[in-house]
Amino acid sequence: MRRALRLLVAALIFAAVLFAFLFWLLFFSVRPPLTTDPETLAGDGSLVNYCAPTELDGSGKNAIDIAKGNTPGCRYDHFPAPILADCTEPLAEGADDIRGLWVAVEGGVNPKLGHVERIEQCGSRTVVTSAGIIHDYGPNATAGLNTDDTEGAVLFTIGDKEYCNRTSASMIWREGKLDFDAFGWGPVVTQRYLDGDQLVWEYLDGSVTRMERACTLPEEHKIPTPRGPRYAF
């Protein structure tokens, strides 16, 4: 009986230590360095016609020539200019062309706020910009392949400082679907794929969002709506 109790206590202590370590890693570890080009981040993505994509004819830069994009802090303060505007590298084999601005018309992980996302591609690189965050995967000039940024939803604040969890993922095309693998080696957490003229986004929680193309950014999405419970301490 005493041995079983000791084992239970040891297991509880281990679980508490593991939880504390993971919580620290997600919220208090050093934030990833901001590698997004400052001019791109300061630019205005609402001025772009997303129905006139760049021709991927190899006449300009390759993906590896352009700085990696990632989220500044917990979110950007306005919808930035495209990360891959100067990239004309043809898409990698097996990748569907899903470039453009997509607006949710059905479903959604947060239907009250609506959902709009911009997808950029060239070579084997993909950038998703939405709801204050920038996820950039693939060859680049300044950092590693996987996304290295934040999830965007603020769990809590201490004074004026916001705390949102770190994220990392790869974006790999498999059988017509763009899989987001957690950490680059973990489970598939989201998938995006074309279904006719719509882009479908399946999330880990089982939600399914269907999106249609738009040429211009809706006014209400120029400034991202703060997300998360934002508990104040």
N, C-alpha and C positions, 0 to 999 in steps of 0.2 A: 504493500500500500504506500509506504513512504517513498519507495523507489519510483513508483508510478507518479506520485505527487511531484517529486523532484524533476522527473522528465517533463511533466506538464509545465512546471514553472520555467524550466530551461527553454522549452518550445515557445512559451509566451514571451520570454525575454528576447529570444532570437527574432521572433516576429516583430516585436516593438522596435528593435534595433534596425531591422531591415526596412520597416516602414519609415523610420526617421531618416535613414540614409537616402531612400528613394525620394522622400519629400524634399530633402535638402538638394538632391541632384536636380529635381524638376524645377524648384523655385528659387533656390539660393546659390546654386553654383554659378560660376562666372558666365555672363551672357555671351553668346557668340559674337565675334567681332562684326561690325557692320561693314559689309563688303559691297553694298549697292553703290554704284556710281553716284556721287552727290548731285550731278546735273540731272540724271535720270530721276532720282528721288524728288528733286525740286520741280521737275517738269509737271505738266498738266495732262493727264491721260484722258480727260473729258473732251479734249479738242481733237482727238483722233477719230478718223472715219474707219471703223473696224470692218466695214464691208469692202475695203480695198486693201487686202493684205499684200505684203511685200512678196515679189516673185522670188522663189528660192532657186535661183539659177547659177549660184556660185560666183557671182560677179563682185560680191562684197566680202564682208568678214565671215569667218567661221565661228562656231560657237566658242571655241577655246580662246578666241581673241578678245572676248567680252567679259568684263568683271561679273562675278556672281552676284545675284540679287538675293537679299534676305530682309527680314522684317526689322525695322528700327524700333527697338524697345518692344513694347507689347502691340503696337500697331502704327501704321503710317498716319499722318495727319490729313492727307488728301490723296486722291487716287493718282499715283505717279505716272510718268511717261513710260512707254514700253521698254523693257529691259533689252530685248533683242531687236530693236528697231533697225540696226545696221547689219543684221546677220542674214545672209542669203544662202547659207549652206543647205543643200537638198536634204530632205528628211531621210532618216536612217531606214533601212529596210525593215518592213513590218509595221511601221508607224502610220496610222491614219492621220490625215490632216484635219485637226480639230481647232485650228487657230481661229481666234476671233473673240467677240464679246457675247456672252451667253446669259440669258435672263430666265429665271425659273418660271415655269408656267403651271407646274403641278408638283405637289409634295414639297419636300424641303426640310432640312434639319432645324430651321428656324423660320417657319412660315410667317410669323408676325413681322419680322424684319425684311422678308423677301430675300432673294439671293441673286447676286450678279457676280460673274467671274470672267476674267480675261485669261485666255490661254494663248501663250506664245510658244512657238516651236521653231527649231532649226537644227539640222543634224540629228543627234540623239539627245538634244537638250529640250527640256520643257519647263515653262514658268507659269505658275498659276497665281494670279493676283486677285484677292477678294477679301472683303470684310476686314480690311486693315492689315492683312498679312500677305507676304510674298514667299511662295515656295518655289525654289529654283533647283532643278536637278540636271546634272550632266556636265560635260567638259566645260571648263571656264578658265579665266585668266588669274583668279585670285584665291580659290579655295578648293575643297574637295568636291566629289561628285554629288553626294547626298545633300538634301536640304538640311540646313542648320539654322534654325530660327526659333520662333515661338508660336504658340497656338493662338494667341490673340485675346482669349477671354481672360480677364483679370479675376483671379480668385480672391485676392485681398490687397489692401494698401496699408503701408506703414508710413505715416506722414503723407508726403506728396509722392512717394515712390510706389509704382505699380508692380505687382508680382503675377506673372502668368507663366505657365509651364513651358519648358523647352520641348522642341520636337525635332525629329530627324527621320527622313524617309528617302527611299529611292522611288523612281517612277520608271517602270519597265513595261514595254508593250509585250503582251502575251496573247496570242490568238485573237487579235482585234480589240483587246481591252488594255487600258492603261492602268496597271496595278501600282498602288502605293504600298510598298513594303516597309513596315516600321523599322527604323534604324538601318534599313538597307538589307537586313537579313531576317527580320521577324515576319510575323503574319501580314497578310494583305489587309489593310485597314480601310481602303477605299478603292473603287474602280470607276473609271470613266470610259464610255464607249458610245459610238454613234448608233442610233436606231432611226433609220430614215433621215429626216431633216433635224431630228432632235439629238441633243447630247444627254445621255443618262449618267447620273452620278449616284452610285450605290455606296452607302456609308456602313461602317462596322456595326452600328446599332440597328441595322435593318431598314433604315429610311431610304427612300428612293426619290431622287429629284430629277424631273425632266425639264430640260432647258431648250430655248429656241434662240436663234441668232438675233442680235441687235446691232445697228450701225453706230449708235452713239450711247454714251453712258448716261443713264437716267440721273436727273439732277439730284435726287435724294441719296445717291450713292457716291457723290463727290467727296463727302466727308464721312468716314466710317462711324457707325453708331457704336459707342462703347459697349463691350459685351462682358458677361461674367457677373457673379454675385457681388464682387467688389466689397467684401467685408473690410471695415475700417478699423485699424488699431492705432 
